Amino acid sequence: MKALIDRIVALGAPLEKHPLVYRAVGLLVVLTLYSAGVLLIDSVTHIGFLVVLVALYFLPAVLRAWLLFYWQLRDDVKAWRKSTGKAF
């Protein structure tokens, strides 16, 4: 199991040089998994009410991923402004 985790971490190593891209890919993965899960429930059950319930149940996870992306980006911009003294 540890070898599998090490391989997964090694896949993300090239992206760690570019933190904005790394975080954006993480956000895209979360959005893709969320929409795929909702579509899977819709294709299996064909019950609209259940699809809405699943979508609302997992929506906080998507919002959390978006907020983490935004907060990290905001902190990076603040750190960049302090280091360079420029607005943009």
N, C-alpha and C positions, 0 to 999 in steps of 0.2 A: 504494500500500500504506500509506503514511504517513497518507493521508487517512482510510482505513478505521480505522486504529488510533486516530486522533484522535477519530473519531465514537464508537467504542466507549468510549473514556475519557470522552467528554462525556456518555454515557448514565449513567455512574456518579457524575457530579458532584453531583447532588442528594443521593445517599446518603452522600457524604463528610461531610456535616454531622452525621450520626448514625452513628458508627463501629460501634456494636453491630449495628445493622440491616445495615450494609454487610457486615460479616463474616458475619452469619447468612445473608444472601442468598448469599454466596460458598459457604458450607458447604452450603446447600440445592442449589445448582447442582452441586457435586461429587457429592453423594449421588444426585441425579437422573440425572446422566450415568453414574454407576457402575451404578445399577440398570437403566437403559435399555440399557447395553452388555451386561450379563448376560442380560437378557431377549432382546436381539437375537441373541446367540449361541445361546441356547436355542431360539429360533424357527427359526433357520437350520439348526442341526445336529441337534437332538434327541438329542444324545449327552450324557448326564448327566455323565460324567467330564470332558469338555471344558468344560462350564459351570462345574464346580467348579474346574478349573485356572485358567480366566480370572478367576473370582471371587477366588481366592486370589492370583493374580498382581497384580491391581489393588487389592487390599485395603490395602496400605501407603499408596497415594495417598489413600485415604479416611481412614485413620488419621492421616496427616500433616495433612490439612485440619482434622480435628477437633482435633488437638493444637494447631495454630496458632490456631484459634478460642479454645480454652481458655486458652492462654498469653497471648494478647492481652487477653482479657477479664480475666484475673487481674492483668495489669499495669495495666489501666485502673482496676480496683478499688483496687489498692495506691496508685496515683497520686491517686485521689479521696480515699482515707482520709487521705493525707498533707496534701492541700490543705484538707480540711475538719476533720480531727481527729475525725471521727465513725466509728463502726464500720459503721453503716448509716443 
